[in-house]
Amino acid sequence: MTTTTTTATQRNVTSANIRDRRAPLSVSSPRRSVSQLLANIVLIIVGVCFLLPLSWLILGSFDPGATYQTQIPKVLSLENYAAVLTPALTFIPMLNSLLLSTGTAVVTVLAALLAAYPLSRFNSRFNKPFMYGVLFGTCLPITAIMVPVYSLFVQLNLLDSLPGTIFFLAASSLPMAIWMTKNFMDSVPISLEEAAWMDGASSMRALRTIVIPLMRPGIAVVAIFVFLQAWGNFFVPFILLLSPSKQPAAVSIYSFFGQYGAIAYGQLAAFSVIYSIPVIVLYIIVSRGIGGSFALAGAVKG
């Protein structure tokens, strides 16, 4: 009986000590509270810095007398949208932007898959130098190579050509796309391909039927990244595309900046809202189509 009582007493003392040790952890220290408060203040400031331009964009698009200041319109009107929704200002440039961006994304993704597959699956002494060369390609500013590129386009008769511009935009996006695609491809187990090879599949068939379906989220990320780069590119189409009927929306937006500092703020805001809609729609479609961020992990485990 005495032994049982002593054991129970020891258990109570042990439980009390554990509670005493855990108690200070549930109480937040003043230093931690201050750091959390400062972090929240910084996040609020960053959020306001992003919300102010967006609020000017939305409010200015419905304000006939919009200025550079963020203000609530006195009269809500669709006058700005009616002024910019014309074939010359919006429809044709938006179609050109879709052709350039989609073509660039397709060409870049295909080339990046073919380039990343041997780098990810085969060990060679040239892999590391090649990857460093690709990394060097990402550091070259586009403005530094436009003079020789323009001369090359003139000699090849590719100036004012949409396909030529697509291939150049794809070439400029390819280095970063190869790096990203290789990292996503490394996460696919090679044992799955080895099983396909044992069944008689070739390397290209294993890439097409096993690797690509498992890395669809990664391919979607690369495609969106390249699409956004081409969608917002102003300098390259402005130099290589001379005809106004072939210029994309990123160049067409320049027409809202008139001479002597005159800017049509309301029409500029309305055009910017329309200009951002395709990108938002693309992101929603792709995010639903790839099955979420855990699609790759679930496919590999299955």
C-alpha contacts under 8 A as a table, 3 or more apart, distances in Angstrom:
res1	aa1	res2	aa2	distance
1	M	4	T	5.18
1	M	5	T	6.30
2	T	5	T	5.13
2	T	6	T	6.17
3	T	6	T	5.13
3	T	7	T	6.20
4	T	7	T	5.17
4	T	8	A	6.25
5	T	8	A	5.16
5	T	9	T	6.17
6	T	9	T	5.06
6	T	10	Q	6.23
7	T	10	Q	5.13
7	T	11	R	6.29
8	A	11	R	5.10
8	A	12	N	6.31
9	T	12	N	5.16
9	T	13	V	6.24
10	Q	13	V	5.08
10	Q	14	T	6.09
11	R	14	T	5.05
11	R	15	S	6.10
12	N	15	S	5.10
12	N	16	A	6.12
13	V	16	A	5.09
13	V	17	N	6.21
14	T	17	N	5.11
14	T	18	I	6.27
15	S	18	I	5.12
15	S	19	R	6.25
16	A	19	R	5.11
16	A	20	D	6.14
17	N	20	D	4.99
17	N	21	R	6.17
18	I	21	R	5.09
18	I	22	R	6.19
19	R	22	R	5.11
19	R	23	A	5.94
20	D	23	A	5.27
20	D	24	P	7.50
21	R	24	P	6.66
21	R	25	L	7.79
22	R	25	L	5.50
22	R	26	S	7.11
23	A	26	S	5.68
23	A	27	V	7.18
24	P	27	V	5.41
25	L	28	S	7.19
28	S	32	R	6.47
28	S	33	S	6.75
29	S	32	R	5.28
29	S	33	S	6.39
30	P	33	S	5.06
30	P	34	V	6.22
31	R	34	V	5.18
31	R	35	S	6.29
32	R	35	S	5.12
32	R	36	Q	6.20
33	S	36	Q	5.15
33	S	37	L	6.13
34	V	37	L	5.02
34	V	38	L	6.18
35	S	38	L	5.11
35	S	39	A	6.14
36	Q	39	A	5.03
36	Q	40	N	6.15
37	L	40	N	5.13
37	L	41	I	6.21
38	L	41	I	5.05
38	L	42	V	6.21
39	A	42	V	5.16
39	A	43	L	6.22
40	N	43	L	5.07
40	N	44	I	6.12
41	I	44	I	5.08
41	I	45	I	6.23
42	V	45	I	5.12
42	V	46	V	6.22
43	L	46	V	5.09
43	L	47	G	6.05
44	I	47	G	5.00
44	I	48	V	6.14
45	I	48	V	5.14
45	I	49	C	6.23
46	V	49	C	5.08
46	V	50	F	6.47
47	G	50	F	5.19
47	G	51	L	6.05
48	V	51	L	4.92
48	V	52	L	5.97
49	C	52	L	5.72
49	C	53	P	7.38
50	F	53	P	6.15
50	F	54	L	6.74
51	L	54	L	5.08
51	L	55	S	5.90
52	L	55	S	5.11
52	L	56	W	6.20
52	L	70	T	7.56
53	P	56	W	5.07
53	P	57	L	6.12
54	L	57	L	4.94
54	L	58	I	6.27
55	S	58	I	5.23
55	S	59	L	5.93
55	S	70	T	7.20
56	W	59	L	5.24
56	W	60	G	5.49
56	W	69	Q	7.39
56	W	70	T	4.89
56	W	71	Q	7.24
56	W	269	A	7.91
57	L	60	G	5.34
57	L	61	S	6.15
57	L	269	A	5.07
57	L	270	A	7.48
57	L	272	S	7.49
57	L	273	V	7.10
58	I	61	S	5.44
58	I	62	F	7.03
58	I	269	A	7.12
58	I	270	A	7.80
58	I	273	V	7.35
59	L	62	F	5.59
59	L	63	D	6.41
59	L	70	T	7.53
59	L	71	Q	7.11
59	L	72	I	6.30
59	L	73	P	6.62
60	G	63	D	4.96
60	G	64	P	7.80
60	G	66	A	5.23
60	G	67	T	7.50
60	G	70	T	7.53
60	G	71	Q	7.76
60	G	73	P	7.38
60	G	265	Y	7.11
60	G	266	G	5.29
60	G	269	A	5.81
60	G	270	A	7.48
61	S	64	P	7.82
61	S	66	A	7.72
61	S	78	L	7.83
61	S	80	N	6.22
61	S	81	Y	7.27
61	S	266	G	5.10
61	S	267	Q	6.64
61	S	268	L	7.65
61	S	269	A	4.80
61	S	270	A	4.36
61	S	273	V	7.74
62	F	73	P	7.08
62	F	76	L	5.37
62	F	77	S	5.12
62	F	78	L	5.83
62	F	79	E	7.45
62	F	80	N	6.78
62	F	266	G	7.26
62	F	270	A	7.59
63	D	66	A	5.16
63	D	73	P	5.04
63	D	74	K	7.44
63	D	75	V	6.68
63	D	76	L	5.99
63	D	77	S	6.20
63	D	80	N	7.63
63	D	266	G	6.27
64	P	73	P	7.98
64	P	75	V	7.80
64	P	76	L	7.93
64	P	77	S	6.61
64	P	79	E	6.47
64	P	80	N	6.55
64	P	266	G	6.17
65	G	73	P	7.89
65	G	266	G	6.94
66	A	69	Q	7.77
66	A	73	P	7.62
66	A	265	Y	5.72
66	A	266	G	5.10
67	T	70	T	7.63
67	T	265	Y	5.75
67	T	266	G	7.38
68	Y	265	Y	6.81
73	P	76	L	6.20
77	S	80	N	7.55
78	L	81	Y	5.36
78	L	82	A	6.24
79	E	82	A	5.11
79	E	83	A	6.19
80	N	83	A	5.10
80	N	84	V	6.43
80	N	266	G	5.78
80	N	267	Q	4.86
80	N	270	A	6.04
81	Y	84	V	5.32
81	Y	85	L	5.93
81	Y	267	Q	6.88
81	Y	270	A	5.60
81	Y	271	F	7.34
82	A	85	L	5.41
82	A	86	T	7.86
83	A	86	T	7.13
83	A	267	Q	6.97
84	V	89	L	5.97
84	V	90	T	6.36
84	V	267	Q	6.33
84	V	270	A	7.35
84	V	271	F	6.41
85	L	89	L	6.86
85	L	90	T	5.70
85	L	91	F	7.14
86	T	89	L	5.44
86	T	90	T	5.69
86	T	91	F	6.38
87	P	90	T	5.64
87	P	91	F	4.56
87	P	92	I	5.50
88	A	91	F	6.67
88	A	92	I	6.03
88	A	93	P	7.28
88	A	245	S	7.74
89	L	92	I	7.17
89	L	93	P	6.72
89	L	252	S	6.58
90	T	93	P	5.48
90	T	94	M	5.79
90	T	249	A	6.98
90	T	252	S	7.84
90	T	271	F	7.55
91	F	94	M	5.24
91	F	95	L	6.19
92	I	95	L	5.09
92	I	96	N	6.21
92	I	245	S	6.95
92	I	246	K	7.93
92	I	248	P	7.81
93	P	96	N	5.00
93	P	97	S	6.12
93	P	245	S	7.39
93	P	246	K	7.21
93	P	247	Q	5.99
93	P	248	P	4.33
93	P	249	A	4.48
93	P	252	S	6.50
94	M	97	S	4.96
94	M	98	L	6.21
94	M	248	P	6.17
94	M	249	A	5.30
94	M	275	Y	7.55
95	L	98	L	5.08
95	L	99	L	6.24
95	L	248	P	7.49
96	N	99	L	5.09
96	N	100	L	6.09
96	N	246	K	6.29
96	N	247	Q	6.51
96	N	248	P	4.90
96	N	249	A	7.36
97	S	100	L	5.14
97	S	101	S	5.89
97	S	231	W	6.15
97	S	247	Q	7.87
97	S	248	P	4.59
97	S	249	A	5.96
97	S	250	A	7.66
98	L	101	S	5.25
98	L	102	T	5.72
98	L	231	W	7.65
99	L	102	T	5.39
99	L	103	G	5.79
100	L	103	G	5.31
100	L	104	T	5.95
100	L	162	L	7.10
100	L	165	T	7.63
100	L	166	I	5.65
100	L	230	A	6.96
100	L	231	W	7.61
100	L	248	P	7.88
101	S	104	T	5.12
101	S	105	A	6.08
101	S	166	I	7.78
101	S	226	V	7.69
101	S	227	F	5.03
101	S	228	L	7.49
101	S	230	A	5.03
101	S	231	W	5.46
102	T	105	A	5.13
102	T	106	V	6.16
102	T	227	F	6.46
103	G	106	V	5.24
103	G	107	V	6.14
103	G	166	I	6.17
104	T	107	V	5.34
104	T	108	T	5.91
104	T	166	I	5.25
104	T	167	F	6.78
104	T	169	L	6.17
104	T	170	A	4.94
104	T	226	V	7.16
104	T	227	F	6.98
104	T	230	A	6.99
105	A	108	T	5.20
105	A	109	V	5.97
105	A	170	A	7.13
105	A	223	A	5.34
105	A	224	I	7.66
105	A	226	V	5.44
105	A	227	F	5.39
106	V	109	V	5.35
106	V	110	L	6.22
106	V	223	A	7.42
107	V	110	L	5.36
107	V	111	A	6.16
107	V	167	F	7.48
107	V	170	A	6.28
108	T	111	A	5.22
108	T	112	A	5.88
108	T	170	A	5.09
108	T	171	A	7.32
108	T	173	S	6.93
108	T	174	L	5.74
108	T	177	A	7.14
108	T	223	A	7.96
108	T	226	V	7.53
109	V	112	A	5.04
109	V	113	L	6.08
109	V	177	A	7.24
109	V	219	I	7.20
109	V	222	V	7.04
109	V	223	A	6.40
110	L	113	L	5.28
110	L	114	L	6.41
111	A	114	L	5.25
111	A	115	A	6.10
111	A	174	L	7.54
112	A	115	A	5.05
112	A	116	A	5.79
112	A	174	L	6.49
112	A	177	A	5.92
112	A	178	I	4.78
112	A	181	T	6.48
113	L	116	A	5.22
113	L	117	Y	6.03
113	L	178	I	7.39
113	L	181	T	6.59
113	L	182	K	7.98
114	L	117	Y	5.61
114	L	118	P	7.56
115	A	118	P	6.51
115	A	119	L	6.93
115	A	178	I	6.70
116	A	119	L	5.08
116	A	120	S	5.95
116	A	178	I	5.76
116	A	179	W	7.63
116	A	181	T	6.21
116	A	182	K	4.87
116	A	185	M	7.58
117	Y	120	S	5.23
117	Y	121	R	6.01
117	Y	182	K	7.10
117	Y	185	M	7.38
117	Y	207	L	7.81
118	P	121	R	5.16
118	P	122	F	5.29
119	L	122	F	5.98
119	L	123	N	7.29
119	L	127	N	6.07
119	L	182	K	7.13
120	S	123	N	7.87
120	S	182	K	5.94
120	S	185	M	6.66
120	S	186	D	5.92
121	R	186	D	7.98
121	R	190	I	7.47
123	N	127	N	7.14
124	S	127	N	5.47
125	R	128	K	6.83
125	R	129	P	7.89
126	F	129	P	5.47
126	F	130	F	5.97
127	N	130	F	5.19
127	N	131	M	6.13
128	K	131	M	5.09
128	K	132	Y	6.17
129	P	132	Y	5.05
129	P	133	G	6.11
130	F	133	G	4.96
130	F	134	V	6.21
131	M	134	V	4.94
131	M	135	L	6.11
131	M	179	W	7.80
132	Y	135	L	4.88
132	Y	136	F	6.16
133	G	136	F	5.01
133	G	137	G	6.35
134	V	137	G	4.97
134	V	138	T	6.72
134	V	175	P	5.18
134	V	176	M	7.74
134	V	178	I	7.92
134	V	179	W	7.96
135	L	138	T	5.30
135	L	139	C	6.92
135	L	175	P	6.63
135	L	176	M	7.49
136	F	139	C	5.28
136	F	140	L	6.99
137	G	140	L	5.64
137	G	175	P	6.07
138	T	172	S	7.99
138	T	175	P	5.79
138	T	176	M	6.26
140	L	144	A	7.25
140	L	145	I	7.93
141	P	144	A	5.51
141	P	145	I	7.24
142	I	145	I	5.65
142	I	146	M	6.39
142	I	172	S	7.85
143	T	146	M	5.41
143	T	147	V	7.96
144	A	147	V	7.24
145	I	148	P	5.84
145	I	149	V	6.17
146	M	149	V	4.87
146	M	150	Y	5.81
146	M	236	V	7.96
147	V	150	Y	5.19
147	V	151	S	6.35
148	P	151	S	5.02
148	P	152	L	6.08
149	V	152	L	4.98
149	V	153	F	6.10
150	Y	153	F	5.09
150	Y	154	V	6.26
150	Y	159	L	7.73
150	Y	239	I	7.78
150	Y	240	L	7.06
151	S	154	V	5.14
151	S	155	Q	6.37
152	L	155	Q	5.16
152	L	156	L	6.15
153	F	156	L	5.13
153	F	157	N	5.85
153	F	158	L	4.86
153	F	159	L	5.30
154	V	157	N	5.09
154	V	158	L	6.31
154	V	159	L	5.74
155	Q	158	L	7.78
156	L	159	L	8.00
158	L	161	S	5.38
158	L	164	G	5.64
159	L	164	G	7.49
159	L	240	L	5.68
159	L	241	L	6.66
159	L	242	L	7.81
160	D	240	L	5.66
160	D	241	L	4.19
160	D	242	L	5.37
160	D	243	S	6.67
160	D	246	K	7.72
161	S	164	G	5.30
161	S	165	T	6.25
161	S	240	L	7.61
161	S	241	L	6.60
162	L	165	T	5.11
162	L	166	I	6.11
162	L	241	L	7.52
162	L	246	K	7.30
163	P	166	I	4.98
163	P	167	F	6.29
164	G	167	F	5.26
164	G	168	F	6.32
165	T	168	F	5.12
165	T	169	L	6.10
165	T	236	V	7.77
165	T	237	P	7.05
165	T	240	L	6.77
165	T	241	L	7.76
166	I	169	L	5.17
166	I	170	A	6.10
167	F	170	A	4.98
167	F	171	A	6.08
168	F	171	A	4.98
168	F	172	S	6.21
169	L	172	S	5.14
169	L	173	S	6.26
169	L	230	A	6.81
169	L	236	V	7.81
170	A	173	S	5.13
170	A	174	L	5.89
171	A	174	L	5.13
171	A	175	P	7.75
172	S	175	P	7.11
173	S	176	M	6.10
173	S	177	A	6.33
173	S	226	V	6.45
173	S	229	Q	7.93
174	L	177	A	4.92
174	L	178	I	6.02
175	P	178	I	5.29
175	P	179	W	6.59
176	M	179	W	5.20
176	M	180	M	6.28
177	A	180	M	5.15
177	A	181	T	5.92
177	A	222	V	6.18
177	A	226	V	7.63
178	I	181	T	5.13
178	I	182	K	6.00
179	W	182	K	5.33
179	W	183	N	6.38
180	M	183	N	5.28
180	M	184	F	6.42
180	M	218	G	7.99
180	M	222	V	6.87
181	T	184	F	5.18
181	T	185	M	6.03
181	T	218	G	6.90
181	T	219	I	7.03
181	T	222	V	7.05
182	K	185	M	4.96
182	K	186	D	6.08
183	N	186	D	5.26
183	N	187	S	6.99
184	F	187	S	5.57
184	F	188	V	7.47
184	F	215	M	6.62
184	F	218	G	5.65
185	M	188	V	5.54
185	M	211	V	7.30
185	M	215	M	6.70
186	D	189	P	7.39
188	V	211	V	6.71
188	V	214	L	7.02
188	V	215	M	7.27
188	V	300	V	7.15
189	P	192	L	6.04
189	P	193	E	7.73
189	P	300	V	7.68
190	I	193	E	5.28
190	I	194	E	6.32
191	S	194	E	4.93
191	S	195	A	6.28
192	L	195	A	5.28
192	L	196	A	6.56
192	L	210	I	7.41
193	E	196	A	4.96
193	E	197	W	6.11
193	E	206	A	5.89
193	E	210	I	6.96
193	E	211	V	7.77
194	E	197	W	4.92
194	E	198	M	6.21
195	A	198	M	5.11
195	A	199	D	6.55
196	A	199	D	5.06
196	A	200	G	6.58
196	A	201	A	5.45
196	A	206	A	6.46
197	W	200	G	5.08
197	W	201	A	4.82
197	W	202	S	6.35
197	W	203	S	7.49
197	W	206	A	7.49
198	M	201	A	7.27
201	A	205	R	5.95
201	A	206	A	6.23
202	S	205	R	5.16
202	S	206	A	6.12
203	S	206	A	5.08
203	S	207	L	6.13
204	M	207	L	4.98
204	M	208	R	6.13
205	R	208	R	5.00
205	R	209	T	5.91
205	R	210	I	7.98
206	A	209	T	5.31
206	A	210	I	5.32
206	A	211	V	6.62
207	L	210	I	5.70
207	L	211	V	4.82
207	L	212	I	6.00
208	R	211	V	6.41
208	R	212	I	5.62
208	R	213	P	7.53
209	T	212	I	6.58
209	T	213	P	6.54
210	I	213	P	5.77
210	I	214	L	6.39
211	V	214	L	5.34
211	V	215	M	6.26
212	I	215	M	5.24
212	I	216	R	6.17
212	I	219	I	7.98
213	P	216	R	5.48
214	L	296	L	5.64
214	L	299	A	6.26
214	L	300	V	7.03
215	M	218	G	5.26
215	M	219	I	6.29
215	M	296	L	6.04
216	R	219	I	5.00
216	R	220	A	6.06
216	R	290	I	6.35
216	R	296	L	7.40
217	P	220	A	5.04
217	P	221	V	6.27
217	P	290	I	5.54
217	P	291	G	7.96
217	P	292	G	7.74
217	P	293	S	6.91
217	P	295	A	7.08
217	P	296	L	6.77
218	G	221	V	5.07
218	G	222	V	6.33
219	I	222	V	5.13
219	I	223	A	6.05
220	A	223	A	5.03
220	A	224	I	6.08
220	A	286	V	6.74
220	A	290	I	7.42
221	V	224	I	5.26
221	V	225	F	6.11
222	V	225	F	5.06
222	V	226	V	6.18
223	A	226	V	5.25
223	A	227	F	5.93
224	I	227	F	4.96
224	I	228	L	6.03
224	I	283	Y	7.45
225	F	228	L	5.37
225	F	229	Q	6.34
226	V	229	Q	5.10
226	V	230	A	6.23
227	F	230	A	5.25
227	F	231	W	5.89
228	L	231	W	4.91
228	L	232	G	6.16
228	L	279	V	7.45
229	Q	232	G	5.57
229	Q	233	N	6.08
230	A	233	N	5.11
231	W	250	A	7.20
232	G	250	A	5.97
233	N	236	V	6.59
233	N	237	P	7.28
233	N	250	A	6.53
234	F	237	P	5.99
234	F	238	F	6.04
234	F	250	A	5.32
234	F	251	V	5.67
235	F	238	F	5.14
235	F	239	I	6.31
236	V	239	I	5.33
236	V	240	L	6.07
237	P	240	L	5.16
237	P	241	L	5.19
237	P	247	Q	6.52
237	P	248	P	7.24
237	P	251	V	7.28
238	F	241	L	5.84
238	F	242	L	7.21
238	F	247	Q	7.24
238	F	251	V	6.26
239	I	242	L	7.16
241	L	244	P	7.90
241	L	246	K	6.49
241	L	247	Q	6.07
242	L	246	K	7.53
242	L	247	Q	7.43
243	S	246	K	5.49
243	S	247	Q	6.65
244	P	247	Q	5.33
247	Q	251	V	6.19
247	Q	252	S	6.83
248	P	251	V	5.60
248	P	252	S	6.26
249	A	252	S	4.65
249	A	253	I	6.03
249	A	275	Y	7.34
250	A	253	I	5.68
250	A	254	Y	7.58
251	V	254	Y	5.59
251	V	255	S	7.91
252	S	255	S	5.72
253	I	256	F	5.91
253	I	257	F	7.96
253	I	268	L	7.26
253	I	271	F	7.49
254	Y	257	F	5.72
255	S	258	G	6.80
256	F	263	I	6.02
256	F	264	A	5.66
256	F	265	Y	7.90
256	F	267	Q	7.25
256	F	268	L	6.06
257	F	261	G	7.16
257	F	262	A	6.28
257	F	263	I	4.71
257	F	264	A	6.77
258	G	261	G	6.31
258	G	262	A	4.89
258	G	263	I	5.63
258	G	264	A	7.71
259	Q	262	A	5.76
263	I	268	L	7.99
264	A	267	Q	5.55
264	A	268	L	5.98
265	Y	268	L	4.99
265	Y	269	A	6.10
266	G	269	A	5.20
266	G	270	A	6.26
267	Q	270	A	5.05
267	Q	271	F	6.02
268	L	271	F	5.19
268	L	272	S	6.10
269	A	272	S	5.06
269	A	273	V	6.31
270	A	273	V	5.23
270	A	274	I	6.43
271	F	274	I	5.14
271	F	275	Y	5.92
272	S	275	Y	4.82
272	S	276	S	6.26
273	V	276	S	5.38
273	V	277	I	6.64
274	I	277	I	5.42
274	I	278	P	7.91
275	Y	278	P	6.92
276	S	279	V	5.61
276	S	280	I	6.53
277	I	280	I	5.23
277	I	281	V	6.18
278	P	281	V	5.07
278	P	282	L	6.03
279	V	282	L	5.07
279	V	283	Y	6.22
280	I	283	Y	5.17
280	I	284	I	6.30
281	V	284	I	5.19
281	V	285	I	6.20
282	L	285	I	5.19
282	L	286	V	6.07
283	Y	286	V	5.27
283	Y	287	S	5.92
284	I	287	S	5.25
284	I	288	R	6.28
285	I	288	R	5.40
285	I	289	G	6.05
286	V	289	G	4.94
286	V	290	I	6.12
287	S	290	I	5.77
287	S	291	G	7.00
287	S	292	G	6.37
288	R	291	G	5.75
288	R	292	G	6.74
289	G	292	G	7.94
290	I	293	S	7.83
290	I	295	A	6.95
291	G	294	F	7.46
291	G	295	A	5.49
292	G	295	A	5.70
293	S	296	L	7.33
294	F	297	A	5.33
294	F	298	G	6.12
295	A	298	G	5.22
295	A	299	A	6.07
296	L	299	A	5.17
296	L	300	V	6.17
297	A	300	V	5.19
297	A	301	K	6.17
298	G	301	K	5.19
298	G	302	G	6.08
299	A	302	G	5.11
